[in-house]
């Protein structure tokens, strides 16, 4: 369970960094936004899977 909690903390931190980057930048290209969105989507998927694993 400790590994799951550490992974959740790590992926949450990574997601927050991406959101901060998007929200604080005013010169992102469309490609940058798409790339960051894809990365965020992957992280959110992993977080969801880890939360489900934690409950079981």
Beta strands, then each sheet from edge to edge (+ up, - down):
end
